[in-house]
Structures are given as structure tokens and as C-alpha cells.
């Protein structure tokens, strides 16, 4: 994740609308980034679904013991 964050931070905002040929398609850099984010999130959902099915328990990504849910999966920076 750190590598992905670093790569996104290096993107030049002025070049996000420039077109690139990727897998035979003409897309903007922004379209490419959004496609990768969407693709990654779908695979993440698949992994979480399978983990829940095999574990047969709540994976406890959040702590609901207080009035505000606290993510347990985030690392302290």
C-alpha cells in the first residue's frame, strides 16, 4: 500500500488528462488510475468474502464497542 500511495503522490495533476495507449485502448491517466483502483477494490472484496466464508466468524475490521466505529485494520503512522 505504501508503494501505491507513493506512486499516486508522484503523479503530476497537470498530466492526468493526457491520453495513453493501454492494452489497446486510448485512455487518460486519470481513467487508468480509476480503473486500477476499481479493479483492486473488486479483488479485495473477493478476498474478504472468501476469508469470511472460510473463517465462519466476523473478521472484526472495526471495533464497535464505543459510539463511533474504529477501524482495526489501519496501521498507526
Secondary structure, 3 states (H helix, E strand, C coil): CHHHHHHHHCCCHHHCCCEEEECCEEEEHHHHHHHHHHHHHHHHHHHHHHHHHHHCCCCCCEECCCCCCEECCCCCC
